[in-house]
Structure formats: C-alpha cells, structure tokens
Amino acid sequence: MPDTPLSTSAPSAPAAPPADSALSVRDLQVGYGSYVLMRHVSFEVRKGDIFFIMGGSGCGKSTLLHVLMGLKRPQAGKEFFGKVDFWDGTEAQRRQAMRHAGVLFQSGALWSSMTLAENVGLPLQQYTDLDDDEIRELASLKLALVGLAGFEDFYPSEISGGMSKRAGLARALALDPQILFLDEPSAGLDPVSSNLLDELIQELRDTLGATFVIVSHELASIFSIATNGIFLDVKTRTVTAKGNPRELAENPHTQKDALLFLTRGGKNPLGPQACSPASAPAAGATAAGAPGAASPETRAKDENA
C-alpha cells in the first residue's frame, strides 16, 4: 500500500466564542512554577449569567478567578473576553478589556481613610475626565443602586459588614462594567445579610444586564441565584461537573464529589422551596429607592443589630 502523505496544513485555530458569550475559557491550565493546580478547564459564561465557580477548599477557585480577571497569567490555554483573545493579545488590549469588568474582593477592600463616596469615586478619578462634582453625583447614584443612598459621607468603620460588601459592589459598578467578578461575596455575613446581597446581585443582573462570575461555597447562594456553574475537583485538579447547580444536585449521574458538595452528604439541606428558579423575584423585595424603602438610619440600625 502506498504511504499516506503527511498533512502540511497548519493546526486549526480554536473556534470563535458564541455570539452571546461574555467569557470563554478553553483548556486552561493554572499553577505555580512546576506545580499544576488545575488543568483542562473549559467553560462558557453567557451574557446575563450568574455563574458560580464551586469546589472544596484548596481546589483553586480564587486562583482561577485571579486568572480570569487578569491578575495571574495561566500556564496554558485561552481566555476570551467576548471576542477578545485576552492572554494572547497585547497589554493595551487586556487593559481595554478589563475596563468592562468590575471586581468585588472577598473583604470588600474599601479604603478605611476614605468615605464611601470617595471609595466609589476612585475608579472614576483614575479612568475618566469627569470633574469632582460629576464624580460625586455618579458615586451617589452607584451607592443608591446597592441600597446605600444617604451613606455617601460614612466611613467603612461606621457601617456593618453587609453594608461594606454592598459599598464594594457599588465601587465595582463605578465604570458600568459588562461583567463582574465576585470573590466569596457572602463570606463573614450573617444569613439575613447574605440573602439581601443575593437579592441585590439578582436585581442588578435583571436591571443592568450585567454578567456575574462568583466564587462561593455557600449553598444558600448557589441554589438561590446561580444560573450556571462549574465544580473544581481537588483530587483530579480539573472540572468534573458543569451546568445549573440545581439540576446537577438532582441528577444522580453527577460526578460523586460534586454531588456530595451540592447535597452536603447526600441530602439537600435547603429543600425544594430554596431551589426556586433564579429568575423568580424574591417575595417582598423592595428595589433601592422604591417607595417603602427604609431610611439610611433605619437600615444602619437594623444591619448593625
């Protein structure tokens, strides 16, 4: 038989992300030096998703988030912001892409010497040509969006933990981002404050059309607002489950460790009511600034109780 000729064609380029893709990850490998923390990580975040990165302690959730938001370069693989090839592009392209992203760090990361308005106005000072009055006006608007109207001149030490998280979210919204990265937004919050923050995230998604990528291990938040997600497995160092967390928890074919994580040992602790679709509005929820909303003084008293 004649020898089969060798192909001389170049390797095919990765397929372009779908039109509705906000963030696309292809065969990502992340690690430190020679240590590989995770490999073959691939997933798609659609526009308008509330996308959760889930997994046990030490699986690499926060490290992956740092890669996604441009703080750490991956060892291999691709990441697309919309149609932009993030890591294979220029530094200028990465900076431009990140102008459309906002970040809420785990601790809130507010400057203690600045008022809430000054904290929120900081990105506007750095990246826009607005004057001080315009920055103050926009900062007040962003604080009102997260239910903190009237708290512009408060310092971080004068408000509760839940309010600090919301102020950090207001700062993440300062430049009208298309996608927001949140690292353990419910960490350190009581159940009531955590639920209020979940409702706020959902409200911002619905009203502003923002896309959220959230690192969390909190089942209450995962089942309440997630529309999609991935599970990072610490043993295999890769993604072992992906999809809507409620559907994954109800599917007996979901990978074992992912199922144990989502059911906390085989039994859903939340019950069917807590697993209602993320699109359903919370009963009795009041939009920020709507009639009947509590005054700043009342909210501060309630949240610090």
C-alpha positions in Angstrom: 0.0 0.0 0.0 1.3 3.5 -0.8 2.3 5.6 2.2 -0.3 8.1 3.4 1.1 11.6 2.7 1.7 13.8 5.8 -0.5 16.7 6.2 1.2 20.1 5.7 -1.8 22.2 6.8 -1.4 24.4 9.9 -3.3 23.4 13.1 -6.8 24.8 13.0 -7.5 27.8 15.2 -9.9 27.5 18.1 -13.5 28.1 17.2 -14.7 31.6 17.9 -16.8 32.1 21.1 -20.6 32.1 20.6 -22.2 35.4 19.9 -23.8 35.5 23.4 -20.5 34.7 25.2 -19.3 37.1 27.9 -16.4 35.0 28.9 -15.0 31.8 27.2 -12.3 29.6 28.7 -10.6 26.9 26.6 -8.3 24.1 28.1 -6.9 26.4 30.7 -4.0 25.2 32.9 -3.2 27.1 36.1 -0.4 26.6 38.6 2.7 28.0 40.4 6.0 27.2 38.9 6.1 23.4 38.2 3.1 22.7 40.4 -0.2 22.4 38.4 -3.2 23.4 40.4 -5.8 22.6 37.7 -5.7 21.6 34.1 -8.1 21.2 31.1 -10.5 23.8 32.5 -13.1 24.8 29.8 -16.4 26.6 30.2 -18.6 29.3 28.7 -20.2 32.2 30.6 -23.1 33.6 28.7 -24.2 37.2 28.8 -26.6 37.7 31.7 -25.4 34.5 33.6 -24.9 34.4 37.3 -22.1 31.9 37.0 -20.7 30.2 40.1 -17.2 28.6 40.5 -17.7 25.9 43.1 -15.5 23.4 44.9 -13.9 22.5 48.2 -11.1 24.3 50.0 -7.8 24.3 48.1 -9.2 23.3 44.7 -8.1 26.6 43.1 -11.4 28.7 42.9 -9.8 32.0 43.9 -6.7 31.3 41.8 -8.9 30.7 38.7 -10.8 33.9 39.4 -7.4 35.8 39.5 -6.6 34.4 36.1 -10.0 35.3 34.7 -9.7 38.9 35.8 -6.2 39.4 34.6 -4.2 39.2 37.9 -2.3 35.9 37.1 -1.3 34.5 33.7 -2.3 30.9 33.0 0.3 28.2 32.2 -1.6 27.2 29.1 -5.0 27.6 27.4 -7.1 30.5 26.2 -9.5 33.0 27.7 -11.8 35.2 25.6 -13.5 38.4 26.8 -16.3 38.4 24.3 -14.3 38.0 21.1 -11.0 39.4 22.5 -8.2 36.8 23.0 -7.2 38.0 26.4 -3.8 36.5 27.2 -2.5 36.2 23.6 -3.3 39.9 23.0 -1.3 43.0 23.9 -1.2 44.7 27.3 -3.3 47.5 25.9 -5.9 45.0 24.7 -6.0 43.4 28.2 -6.4 46.8 29.8 -9.2 47.8 27.5 -11.0 44.5 28.1 -10.7 45.0 31.9 -12.3 48.4 31.6 -15.5 46.5 31.0 -15.1 44.4 34.2 -15.7 45.1 37.9 -14.3 43.3 40.9 -15.6 42.7 44.5 -12.8 41.3 46.6 -13.6 38.9 49.5 -13.0 41.5 52.2 -14.7 44.4 50.4 -11.2 46.1 50.2 -12.5 49.6 51.0 -10.0 52.3 51.9 -10.6 53.0 55.5 -9.5 56.6 55.3 -12.0 57.4 52.5 -15.7 57.9 52.7 -18.0 55.5 50.8 -18.4 58.2 48.1 -14.7 58.6 47.8 -14.1 54.9 47.6 -16.7 54.5 44.8 -15.4 57.6 43.0 -11.8 56.4 42.9 -12.1 54.4 39.6 -13.9 57.4 38.1 -11.0 59.7 39.1 -8.4 57.3 37.6 -10.2 56.3 34.3 -12.4 59.3 33.4 -12.1 63.0 32.8 -15.1 63.9 35.0 -14.8 66.7 37.4 -15.3 66.4 41.2 -19.0 67.3 41.2 -19.8 64.8 38.4 -17.8 62.1 40.2 -19.7 62.7 43.4 -23.0 62.6 41.6 -22.1 59.2 39.9 -20.8 57.8 43.2 -24.1 58.7 44.9 -26.0 57.0 42.1 -24.0 53.8 42.4 -24.4 53.7 46.2 -28.2 54.2 45.7 -28.2 51.2 43.3 -27.0 49.0 46.1 -29.3 50.4 48.7 -26.9 52.9 50.3 -28.4 56.2 49.4 -27.6 58.7 52.1 -24.4 56.9 53.2 -22.0 58.9 50.9 -20.1 60.5 53.8 -19.9 57.4 56.1 -16.6 55.7 56.6 -16.1 52.0 56.3 -15.7 51.7 60.1 -19.2 53.3 60.6 -21.2 50.7 58.7 -21.9 46.9 59.0 -20.2 44.1 57.2 -23.1 43.6 54.8 -23.1 47.3 54.0 -19.3 47.2 53.4 -19.9 44.4 50.8 -22.6 46.5 49.1 -20.3 49.5 49.1 -17.6 47.4 47.5 -20.1 46.2 44.9 -21.0 49.9 44.2 -17.3 50.6 43.5 -17.2 47.6 41.2 -20.1 49.1 39.3 -18.5 52.6 39.0 -17.4 52.2 35.4 -20.6 50.4 34.2 -18.9 47.0 33.7 -20.4 44.3 31.5 -19.1 41.5 33.7 -18.4 41.5 37.5 -16.1 39.1 39.4 -17.1 38.4 43.0 -14.8 36.5 45.4 -16.8 34.9 48.2 -19.2 37.8 48.5 -21.2 36.2 51.4 -18.1 35.4 53.5 -18.4 36.6 57.0 -22.0 37.7 56.6 -25.0 36.5 58.7 -27.7 34.6 56.8 -30.0 37.7 56.5 -27.3 40.0 55.1 -26.2 37.2 52.8 -29.7 36.7 51.5 -30.0 40.5 50.9 -26.8 40.5 49.0 -28.0 37.6 46.8 -31.2 39.5 46.0 -29.2 42.6 45.1 -27.0 40.6 42.7 -30.0 39.2 41.0 -31.6 42.6 40.9 -28.5 44.1 39.3 -28.4 41.3 36.7 -32.1 41.9 35.8 -32.0 45.7 35.7 -28.5 46.4 34.3 -28.0 43.3 32.2 -24.7 42.6 34.0 -23.0 39.2 34.0 -21.6 37.8 37.3 -18.8 35.3 37.9 -18.8 34.3 41.5 -16.5 32.2 43.7 -18.5 30.7 46.5 -19.1 27.5 48.6 -22.3 28.9 50.1 -25.1 26.5 49.1 -27.8 29.0 50.0 -26.4 31.5 47.5 -25.6 28.8 44.9 -29.1 27.4 44.9 -30.9 30.7 45.1 -29.3 32.7 42.3 -27.0 30.6 40.2 -27.9 30.1 36.5 -24.8 28.1 35.6 -21.5 27.0 37.1 -18.6 24.6 37.3 -17.3 22.3 40.0 -13.5 22.2 40.5 -12.4 18.8 41.9 -9.3 19.0 44.2 -8.4 15.3 43.5 -8.4 15.3 39.7 -7.5 19.0 39.5 -10.0 19.8 36.8 -13.7 20.5 36.2 -15.7 17.4 36.9 -19.2 18.9 36.7 -20.8 21.9 34.9 -24.3 23.3 34.5 -27.1 24.7 36.6 -26.3 23.7 40.2 -29.9 22.8 41.0 -30.0 20.4 38.0 -26.7 19.0 39.0 -27.9 18.3 42.6 -31.0 16.5 41.3 -29.1 14.4 38.7 -27.8 11.1 40.2 -25.3 10.8 37.4 -23.4 14.0 38.5 -19.8 13.2 39.5 -19.7 11.9 43.1 -17.7 14.6 44.8 -19.7 17.3 43.0 -22.9 15.7 44.2 -21.6 15.4 47.7 -20.6 19.1 47.7 -24.0 20.2 46.4 -26.0 18.0 48.7 -23.6 18.2 51.7 -23.5 14.4 52.1 -26.4 13.2 50.1 -29.3 15.3 51.3 -30.3 18.7 50.0 -30.4 20.9 53.2 -32.4 23.7 51.6 -35.5 21.9 50.4 -37.4 22.5 47.1 -38.6 26.0 48.1 -35.0 27.3 48.3 -34.2 25.9 44.9 -36.7 28.0 43.1 -35.6 29.4 39.6 -33.1 32.3 39.8 -35.4 34.3 37.6 -38.2 34.4 40.2 -38.2 37.6 42.2 -37.9 37.4 45.9 -41.2 37.9 47.7 -41.4 41.3 49.4 -38.1 42.5 47.9 -38.1 46.3 47.6 -35.8 48.0 45.0 -33.4 50.5 46.2 -35.1 53.9 46.4 -38.5 52.5 45.8 -41.5 53.7 47.9 -41.5 52.0 51.3 -37.7 51.5 51.4 -36.2 52.1 54.8 -34.3 55.2 55.6 -30.4 55.1 55.9 -30.7 55.5 59.6 -33.2 52.6 59.9 -31.1 50.3 57.6 -27.9 51.1 59.6 -29.7 50.3 62.9 -31.2 47.1 61.5 -27.9 45.8 59.9 -25.8 46.6 62.9 -28.3 44.9 65.4 
